[in-house]
Amino acid sequence: MKKRVTHERRMEGMRRISVICLAGVAAIVLTACGGKGQSDENLVSSKKDSGEVVNLFGPMEKSNPDADNIARTAFDITVGMAEKEHGLTVEYRTYTAENYQEKTYDDVTLDRVRNNMDDLYLLNPDTIQILGEEGRLLDLSPLDSTRNLRDVVKTANTVDGKLVAVPQEVVAHGLFLNKDLFDKYKLSLPETPEEFLNCCKVFQENGIKTPVGANRWWLENFVFAQAYADLYNGGNAEAEIEALNSGKAKYSDYMRPGFEFLKKLIDLGYVDAELAYTYEAIEGEGKDFLAQKTPIVMAYWGAANAETAYGKPDFELKVTGFPSSRGQMPVMSITGYGISAEAEHMEDTKKVLNTILSDEALQKYAETNKVISPSKNVEVECIPALKPLYDKVMDNVYVLGSNAGMKVEQWGNTCLIVRKLLTGATVDECMAEFDKLQEESLKK
């Protein structure tokens, strides 16, 4: 069994990925507490089904007709389209923390795919990468619906030349800015790291003690934006990734500028490292941002639409990309639906996925959830606050925080190494962590 990180890193990294990457798909925490176990009693039994049935394993149950969960409703609409079109039933097999007390959502999906217990799975980036390398996921590129995918989806979820997972939405992370405070101090929305530092300086000089509200999960986006701005937007991404995978180039050389930038934010007091380390996403820094005590936070696309997050502030909200040498840079994380390479109901499962990923179904999904579609043919009107981020994504300007084609897993590992910086590690010590991960990947 391949492992990319130690047990401690896996547990932390999986929790991070589960909560954030699937945030737009299900309003549910996809993790379990406690140590890691390997007991058969933690796996729901997989009986042989008769008739035209496709078994889906994911974080959510089928919603009731009167359910308020928009994400579930949107998915159910597309599943209903597939059931009607093909005359079959999609059975939901659901992860709950109560059923899997010793395992994270990602641990459970790994077990279930390896044991061929279901047909269709909703997968996080880390598990897409692992299962794709193990050859346990079907190549989806022959499906008609994948022809219209945005390049960002193909890049993120292709393993060994095979497209192994496709999402119903693309999650973009950005800076959430209080435009009123920027206008008050005559500041333009920052494009580069230098401009961002200057904005923080001006805010601090005018009595805002900590300009950047941060949590222990999302500071990594600053790193990704600076590390990979040129890689993903310079026209040579494939060659550069191959150099990283072969060891000819070092991840630490890419990551160093972003970590040096974060260290400067901490040293200058623009980020409170001690608080950031204890804060959960939005729950920690969100109150000060909404109270206009903090002008800058970071979050994912859907937080701008959700009234429980930043969807109803008392000021003008703008969501931009993170500062980079190429200007404001969205950071993308890609989940996806994958089919078991040995699915019991293979042909019916391909039909279902082909339908829910069709432009017609994705249009309904995007309109319901107000999200970025994986199809280049599907567009929805976004709120004014999201327009700066939306325009960048539509212009194919982005970096990936998760890329199954990179041998060193990005999202979870970078998050954990940033947390070492928050607790006092030097930039050199953090770079040594990346070098160690790269060395381990080269041995496999």
Secondary structure, DSSP 8 states (H G I E B T S, - for coil): ---SS-HHHHHHHHHHHHHHHTTTT-SS-----S-----GGGS-------SSEEEEEES-----TT---HHHHHHHHHHHHHHHHHT-EEEEEE--TTT-TT--HHHHHHHHHHTT--SEEEE-HHHHHHHHHTT-B---TTSGGGGGB-HHHHHHTEETTEE--B-SSBEEEEEEEEHHHHHHTT-----SHHHHHHHHHHHHHTT-S--B---TTTTHHHHHHHHHHHHHHSS-HHHHHHHHHHTSS-HHHHHHHHHHHHHHHHHTTSB-HHHHHH--TTTTTHHHHHTTS-SEEEEEGGGGT-TTTTSS-SS-EEEE-B--TTSSB-EEE--EEEEBTT-TTHHHHHHHHHHHTSHHHHHHHHHHHT-B-SBTT------GGGHHHHHHHHTT--EES--TTSSS--HHHHHHHHHHHHTT--HHHHHHHHHHHHHHHHT-
